[in-house]
């Protein structure tokens, strides 16, 4: 009987009987007292099993308490993960491992222990899992120091939850210019390994999204922030392509070569995308977008394996970018 089977049997015995003696466990599991002790420690420390020793009844039992989050008795977690579950756990573990010290530092270690406990559930410990399965996140961008970034994030979070306005000094990467804005923060959005502050800009009188890593100064103002409904925020920021979206969207139709389609046909560029294969095996993809900045970058990374069918304005911008690239290589 392997350890996984023992865990299930221990859980079954504790669930079916109010109290189980130590000797009954040893006889049923056919293991040594030392192995039983290690199994109990693992179940308690790694899987959070509320197993206690009842001194008067001379046996083990599950502590009579409800799970505060689900309102259900303790259940032994599943010992196998699908691809999405293992990706989620490993990604969370990677984020926490790389997290810089900040306002949540005192709360991180228990969370890390719990995640590692969930990973470390089968015959393979978490060190073996993380050595054999890797999650590589995109490089973080930062125009400020790590200490400033931590301070900025703390100030933004404080203003966001206390509903206060913010003064921002923002670096616009497109123009290379600094701008000063007073905004009412609405929410923080994590997208493609970067944080964005969705806000009402009092200067533009419109909803704007600011990359947190592009902020050079943040100050909480004593003014009360105005509130924008989620439906309006989603209408402005989530109806088009990615973070560069808006209410007024257009459709872009892209044609990928049969070779590139082997990859792209399995990708979701947008929830409302439409696609099909033509008679020659080319993959036609139609996606909505508002601002073409991000869409343009994703098109260019496919090189000669993609052609913009329409609109003409997007097609022209791709041609201009390709021609500029060609000129860079002229002698």
N, C-alpha and C positions, 0 to 999 in steps of 0.2 A: 504494500500500500504506500503510494507516494504522499508527499506533504499536502498536495492539493486535495486528494481524497480524504486525508485526515481532517483537514479544515472543514470540509463539508460534513463529515461525520460528527465532529465536535459540535458544530452548529446545530445539526439535526438532533443530537442527544439533548442539548441544552434547551432547544425549542419544544421538544416533546415531553420533557420531564422538568418538574419544578427545580429539583436539586439532583445533581449527579456526583457521586462520590469519586474521589481520586482513583481508587482501586478499580472501579467500574470502567473508567476511561482507559486505564492501563491494560485491563483485560481485553476490552473491545478493540482497542487500537493496536494492541500487541507491540507496544513500544516501551522503552526504558523511562524511568522517572525523569532523567535529564532531558530526553527528547520531548516529553510531554511539557516540561517546564518551558523549553524553548518555543514550542508551538503556542502555548498560552501567551507568552511575552510578545510573540509576533502578532497574534490576533488582537491583543490589547493595544500595542504601541503602533503598529503599522496599519491595521484595518479598523481601529477604533471600536473593537468589540467590547461592550460593557460587562465583561465577565468578572464576577466577584466571588470571594470565598465566604460562605455562610458558616460562621463559627459554631452556632448552636446545632445546626443540622449536619455539620461536618461534610459539606459538599460545595460544589460550584454551581452558580446559576447566573442567568442574565439579570442585571440590575433592572428593577421595575421602574423604568422611566421611558418617556416617549421622546422620539426624535423631534427636536424643537423646530426643525425646518419642514418636515413632512407630516408630522403628527402620526407617525407609524412606528411600530417596534423596530429594533435593530434587525437589519437583514445583511447577510454576508454579501459583499459586492461581487459582481461577476468577475471571473478570473480571466476572461478573454476579452480583448478589445477589437473593434473593427478599425478600419483605416482612419475614419474621422475621429474616433475617440482617442486613439493613440496619438494622432496629430495634435488634438486639442491639449492633451495632458503634457506632451513633450514641448509644445509651444509655450504653454504657461510656465513650465519648469525653466525653459530657456530664457524667457522674459525675466523671471524672478532672479535667475542666476546673474543676469547682466544689469539688473536694476541698480542705479546709483543711489547712495544713501540719501534719504529725504524724509519727508514728514511721515511716511508710512513705515519707516525702518523697524520700529518696535513690533509691527504687526506682520512683518514679512516672514520671519522664521517659522512660526506655527503654520502659516499657509504653505510654505515650501515643504515642511515636514508632511503635511496632509497629502499634497500632490505626489510626493515621492512615495508615500505609503500606498496610494492608489496604483502607482506604477509597479511597485514592488510586491505584486500579489501572486505571482506564479512561481514556478521553479527557478526563474531567472530574476536576480535582484536588479535594482534600478541602475546600478553601475553598468551591468551587462547590457541592459536595454539601451541606455543612452550611448554606450560605446558602439552598439550595432545599428541603432536607428538614429539618424541625425536630422535635426530641424535647423536650417540655416535661414535666418531672417535677413532682410535687406539692410545695408549699412545705414546707420542713423546719420542725419544731417544736423549740423549745429553751427550757427553763426555766433554763438555766445559760448561762454565757458560752461562747464558742467554745473558749477555752483549757481551761476546765473539762471541756467535752464531750470534747475530745481526750484529756485526762488520764484521764477516767473510762473511755473506750473502751479505752485502753491497759492500764489496771489490770484491767478485766474480761477482756480477751484474755489477759493474763499469767496470771491466776488460772485461767482456763478451760483453758489448755494445760498449766499446771503442776499442775492438779488441787488447788487450794486453795480454802477457803471464803472468802466475801465478807461484809462488813458493808455494808448498804445503808441509806440514808435515801431513802425513796420517797414521792413526792407522788401521792396517789390523786385523780385528777381527778373521779371520781364523787362522792366525799364531801368533797373539799377539805381532807383531813387528811394530815399527815405520819405515816409509820410507819417504825419501825426493824426491819430484818430481818437475820437471819443465814442465808445460803443456800449451797447447794452448786451452783455454776454447771454447767450441762450443755451448752448450746449457744447460739449467737447466731443469731437468725432475722431476715432482712430481709423486711419485709412492708409493702406500700403506702407505700414511701419512708420507712420508719422501722425502727429496730432494736429488737428485743425480746430480753431475756435469759430463756431458759427455764431454770428452776432448781428444785431441791428446797428448799422453805422449811422450815427446822427449827422455826419457830414454829408454822406451820399443820400440819406433818407431811404435806405434800402438794405436788404439783407446781404451781408458779405461774410465770406469765410477767410480766416487768416491762418497761415501756417505758423504754429507755435514756435518752431525752430527758426523762423525768420523774424522773430520779435527782438528788438534791441532794448526796449524799456517797457515796463508794465507798472501801472500805478492804480490803486483802488481809489475811486472818487466817492465823495459822500452822497452823491445823487442816487436816487432809486432807479434801478433798471426797469425799462419797459418790457413787457412780456409779449412774445410772438407765439402764436399757436403752432403746435407740431405740424398740423396739416399745411400751414403756410410755409413753414421751414422746409418740409418735405417737397412741397410744390416747387419751391425755388431751387433747392439744392439736390434733390434726389430724382428728378424726373428725366434728367439727361444723362450723359455719359460720365460716370464716376464722380469725382469731387468737382469737376469742371462742368457744371450743369446749370439748368435754369428752366423757367417756365416755357419759353419759346424754344422748342426743339426742332431739329431737322433730322432727316434720315440719311445715313451714309451707307452706300452699297459697295462692298469690297469683294474682289474676286481673288481667291487663293489658288495656287497651282495644286494639282492632285498630290504632289509630294508634301507640300506644306499642310494640306488639308488633313493629313494623318494626325497632326497635332491640334490644329486650330478647331477642327470639327468637334473636339471634346471640350473646348473652352467655353465659358459663359462670359461674354463681354458685357452684356446688359440683360436684366430680367426680361425685357420686352423684345429681345432680338429675334429675327426671323432668318432662316437659312435653308438652303437646299443644294443638291449637287446637280450640275447640268449634264447634258448627254456626253460631254467630253471628260467628265470627272473633275471639273473645276468646282470649287466650293464657293458659293455665293452667300455672303453674310450681310445682313442689313441691321444697323444699330442706330438708335436715336442719340443725338448729342446736341449740345447748345454751344459751348465754347470748344474749339477744336484742339486746344493745346495738348491735352493728354491723349486724345485720339490720334493726333498727328504723330506723337512719339511712338505709340504702339504700332502704327502702320509702318513707320520707317524701320523699325527693328526687324521687320520681315523682308526688307530689301526687295530684290527682284521677284520674290515669290508672291507678291500681292500687287494688285492694281486697283486704284480707286475708280469705280465706274461712275459714280455721282455722289454728291453734287459737283459741278464744275469748279466752284470756289475752293473746295477741299482738294480736288485734283490739282488745281493750279498751285496751291501751297506746297503740296508734295513735290511737284515738279521743280518749284523754286528752291526748295530745300536740297533736292538731289543735285541740281545744277550748282548750288553753292558748295556742296560737298565735292563735286567734281573739280571745281576751280581751285580748291585747296590742294589738289594733287598735281596741278600743272607745274612744269619746271619754271 
